[in-house]
Amino acid sequence: MLPLDAEVIVVGAGPAGSLAAFELASKGIQVLVLEKSEFPRYKTCGGGLTHKILPEIPFDITQVIETTIHTIRFSHYFTEVYSRTSPDPLMYCTMRSDLDAFLLNKAIQAGARIQTNQHVVGIKETSGEIVVSTKGSEFRSKLLIGAEGASSIVARSYGLREDIIPGLAWEAEIKTDPEFLAQFSKTVFLDWGTFPGGYGWAFPKKDHFSIGVGGPASLSKLMMSYYQKFLNHFLNSLRIDTAPDTKIISALPRHQTLSLKSWPIPVRTAKGSFHRGSVLVAGDAAGLTDPLTGEGIYYAVRSGKLAAESCFDYLNGKNNSLKSYSEKVNEELMAELLEANKIRCLFNAFPLKIHCFVRDNNRAWRAFGKILRGDRWYADVRKGFGILKYFWPLVCAFSKRIEMAKENRLSKYIKKDPPW
Ligand SMILES: Cc1cc2nc3c(=O)[nH]c(=O)nc-3n(C[C@H](O)[C@H](O)[C@H](O)COP(=O)(O)OP(=O)(O)OC[C@H]3O[C@@H](n4cnc5c(N)ncnc54)[C@H](O)[C@@H]3O)c2cc1C
C-alpha cells in the first residue's frame, strides 16, 4: 500500500478550506490542501464581512480590511431612500483575492501543505483510505473535507447536496477615484424588497465599489435588468450624471467596470447530513449560506472550524465517526439559517412595511445592527413581535405563500418588461 499523503485532505482553499486546514495543522494533524487555482485568485463576491465573524477567526485580519461600515443607505424600488448609522462597526469590506490568500497563508504558517493547480476530478475509497484524483495525480488520506464551493464534486459524489436550492448573484468591480470614494467609505447601499428574494448592494473598497444583485436562480433572467437599474440608481445617488440608455461602461465617465460576473449561491433549506463515512462538506459545498442576505463567508469559517474539530476528535479516538459534525452543523448553523429563511419569507411578503419600520423605529434598527454584529440572532427576532410571536409558524406559512405568489407573478415578466 502506498503511504498516505496526509491524515486529512481538504479540497478548496476558500475560507472554509483554509480555516479547516489552519485548525487541523495548529493541532498537529498532517493536512494537505488541494486547490485548482493559483493564489491569489479572483473570486466573484462582495467580500463583505459582518462584524460577527471577527471573534470566529483565530487571528487578526485587520490588514485585509479595506473599509469599515457604520451606515446603510436603504432604498425600496429605488425610492424611499434613507440612511441609518450605528456608532459601532456593522461590517467590513475586503477583496476576496486578498482575504483568501491571507487565510491560506495562515494555514500554511500553522503547518498545512498546499498544492495549487490541482483540480480534483474524482474521489474513491479503498481499504479505509480516500484516494483523491486530480488531472494528472492521485493523493491519499484517511479523511476528506470538501470545501470547494458551490459546484462541489465531493458533495455531489457523496450525495450531500440534498435540500439545496440555487441562488445566483451578479457582481462587478467599479473602479473609481479613491478621493471621491473616500466620502462613501463608511456606507453600503442596499436596495431591498424590489427583487423578490433578493437585493442590490454597493460596497465601498479602497479604490472601487463592488456592485451586485442577487436572488433566486429561478428569476435569473430578470437579474441583469435589475442590475442595470440598480447601477443607475446607485450612480444617481452618488450624483453622477448618467445616461440611462447607454451601456454600463460608457455611463461611467471617470469610472471603469473591471468585471461583471455571476456565480451561484447554494442555499440549504433543511437540516440533514453533512458527512458520509470519512468525508464531510463545509461552506458553500454544504449549502451553508444565509437565505436572507446571501452571506456565506461567516458560515464557511464556522463550518470549516467545526469540520476540523470533528476530524481531530475522530483521529484521536474520541469519536468513532464524523457524526458529531452533522450534529453540530444542524444545531449551531442550520437552526439559525432556518430562522433566517422564515424572516426572508416575512420580509418578501411585506417589504415596504419592514423598510419603513427600520426607518421609523429605533428599536428595529438597533436589532438589525445587533444581528450584523452577532449580539443578537435571527432566532431572537420573533421575540420582538409581541403577541404575534405565539402565531409565528402561522405568520411564516402565510408569508411564504405571499412570497411564492410574488415570485410567480414576477416570473411572468420574463418575456415582458419587468416592473422596475
Ligand atoms: C456575487 C456574490 C457575492 C457574494 N457576496 C458575499 C459577501 O459580501 N459576503 C459573504 O459573506 N458572502 C458573499 N457571497 C457568498 C460567498 O462568496 C461564499 O459563501 C463563500 O465564498 C464560500 O466560501 P467557501 O470556502 O465555502 O467556498 P469558495 O470561497 O467558493 O472557495 C472554494 C475554493 O475551492 C476551489 N475549487 C473549486 N472546485 C475545485 C476542485 N474541483 N478542485 C480543487 N479546488 C477547487 C476554488 O478555486 C476556490 O478557491 C457572495 C457570493 C456571490 C456569488
The ligand as an SDF file (V2000), in Angstrom:
LIG
                    3D

 53 58  0  0  0  0  0  0  0  0999 V2000
  -21.7490   37.6410   -6.3540 C   0  0  0  0  0  0  0  0  0  0  0  0
  -21.5880   37.0890   -4.9590 C   0  0  0  0  0  0  0  0  0  0  0  0
  -21.4130   37.9750   -3.9020 C   0  0  0  0  0  0  0  0  0  0  0  0
  -21.2370   37.4860   -2.6000 C   0  0  0  0  0  0  0  0  0  0  0  0
  -21.0100   38.3780   -1.5960 N   0  0  0  0  0  0  0  0  0  0  0  0
  -20.8040   37.9260   -0.3270 C   0  0  0  0  0  0  0  0  0  0  0  0
  -20.4810   38.8390    0.7210 C   0  0  0  0  0  0  0  0  0  0  0  0
  -20.3780   40.0400    0.5180 O   0  0  0  0  0  0  0  0  0  0  0  0
  -20.2830   38.3160    1.9660 N   0  0  0  0  0  0  0  0  0  0  0  0
  -20.3930   36.9830    2.2230 C   0  0  0  0  0  0  0  0  0  0  0  0
  -20.2240   36.5770    3.3870 O   0  0  0  0  0  0  0  0  0  0  0  0
  -20.6560   36.0960    1.2440 N   0  0  0  0  0  0  0  0  0  0  0  0
  -20.8440   36.5340   -0.0230 C   0  0  0  0  0  0  0  0  0  0  0  0
  -21.0690   35.6270   -1.0360 N   0  0  0  0  0  0  0  0  0  0  0  0
  -21.0300   34.1840   -0.7350 C   0  0  0  0  0  0  0  0  0  0  0  0
  -19.5500   33.7590   -0.5780 C   0  0  0  0  0  0  0  0  0  0  0  0
  -18.8310   34.1430   -1.7260 O   0  0  0  0  0  0  0  0  0  0  0  0
  -19.4400   32.2350   -0.3920 C   0  0  0  0  0  0  0  0  0  0  0  0
  -20.4290   31.8010    0.5140 O   0  0  0  0  0  0  0  0  0  0  0  0
  -18.0570   31.8530    0.1560 C   0  0  0  0  0  0  0  0  0  0  0  0
  -17.0640   32.1540   -0.7800 O   0  0  0  0  0  0  0  0  0  0  0  0
  -17.9980   30.3550    0.4860 C   0  0  0  0  0  0  0  0  0  0  0  0
  -16.6850   30.0020    0.8540 O   0  0  0  0  0  0  0  0  0  0  0  0
  -16.1340   28.5230    0.6120 P   0  0  0  0  0  0  0  0  0  0  0  0
  -14.8040   28.4640    1.2620 O   0  0  0  0  0  0  0  0  0  0  0  0
  -17.1590   27.5430    1.0050 O   0  0  0  0  0  0  0  0  0  0  0  0
  -16.0040   28.3810   -0.9780 O   0  0  0  0  0  0  0  0  0  0  0  0
  -15.2270   29.2710   -2.0510 P   0  0  0  0  0  0  0  0  0  0  0  0
  -14.9130   30.5990   -1.4980 O   0  0  0  0  0  0  0  0  0  0  0  0
  -16.0320   29.1860   -3.2900 O   0  0  0  0  0  0  0  0  0  0  0  0
  -13.8470   28.5170   -2.2500 O   0  0  0  0  0  0  0  0  0  0  0  0
  -13.7950   27.2790   -2.9130 C   0  0  0  0  0  0  0  0  0  0  0  0
  -12.3780   27.0620   -3.4190 C   0  0  0  0  0  0  0  0  0  0  0  0
  -12.3220   25.7470   -3.9950 O   0  0  0  0  0  0  0  0  0  0  0  0
  -11.6350   25.7920   -5.2250 C   0  0  0  0  0  0  0  0  0  0  0  0
  -12.1610   24.6850   -6.0430 N   0  0  0  0  0  0  0  0  0  0  0  0
  -13.3750   24.5980   -6.6490 C   0  0  0  0  0  0  0  0  0  0  0  0
  -13.5280   23.4040   -7.2560 N   0  0  0  0  0  0  0  0  0  0  0  0
  -12.3800   22.7320   -7.0520 C   0  0  0  0  0  0  0  0  0  0  0  0
  -11.9180   21.4300   -7.4300 C   0  0  0  0  0  0  0  0  0  0  0  0
  -12.6950   20.5810   -8.1360 N   0  0  0  0  0  0  0  0  0  0  0  0
  -10.6670   21.0610   -7.0640 N   0  0  0  0  0  0  0  0  0  0  0  0
   -9.8870   21.8930   -6.3280 C   0  0  0  0  0  0  0  0  0  0  0  0
  -10.2590   23.1160   -5.9340 N   0  0  0  0  0  0  0  0  0  0  0  0
  -11.4990   23.5350   -6.2780 C   0  0  0  0  0  0  0  0  0  0  0  0
  -11.9440   27.1700   -5.8010 C   0  0  0  0  0  0  0  0  0  0  0  0
  -10.9440   27.5820   -6.7230 O   0  0  0  0  0  0  0  0  0  0  0  0
  -11.9730   28.0170   -4.5250 C   0  0  0  0  0  0  0  0  0  0  0  0
  -10.7000   28.5570   -4.2310 O   0  0  0  0  0  0  0  0  0  0  0  0
  -21.2600   36.0840   -2.3450 C   0  0  0  0  0  0  0  0  0  0  0  0
  -21.4450   35.1940   -3.4100 C   0  0  0  0  0  0  0  0  0  0  0  0
  -21.6110   35.6830   -4.7100 C   0  0  0  0  0  0  0  0  0  0  0  0
  -21.7870   34.7070   -5.8340 C   0  0  0  0  0  0  0  0  0  0  0  0
  1  2  1  0
  2  3  1  0
  2 52  2  0
  3  4  2  0
  4  5  1  0
  4 50  1  0
  5  6  2  0
  6  7  1  0
  6 13  1  0
  7  8  2  0
  7  9  1  0
  9 10  1  0
 10 11  2  0
 10 12  1  0
 12 13  2  0
 13 14  1  0
 14 15  1  0
 14 50  1  0
 15 16  1  0
 16 17  1  0
 16 18  1  0
 18 19  1  0
 18 20  1  0
 20 21  1  0
 20 22  1  0
 22 23  1  0
 23 24  1  0
 24 25  2  0
 24 26  1  0
 24 27  1  0
 27 28  1  0
 28 29  2  0
 28 30  1  0
 28 31  1  0
 31 32  1  0
 32 33  1  0
 33 34  1  0
 33 48  1  0
 34 35  1  0
 35 36  1  0
 35 46  1  0
 36 37  1  0
 36 45  1  0
 37 38  2  0
 38 39  1  0
 39 40  1  0
 39 45  2  0
 40 41  1  0
 40 42  2  0
 42 43  1  0
 43 44  2  0
 44 45  1  0
 46 47  1  0
 46 48  1  0
 48 49  1  0
 50 51  2  0
 51 52  1  0
 52 53  1  0
M  END
$$$$
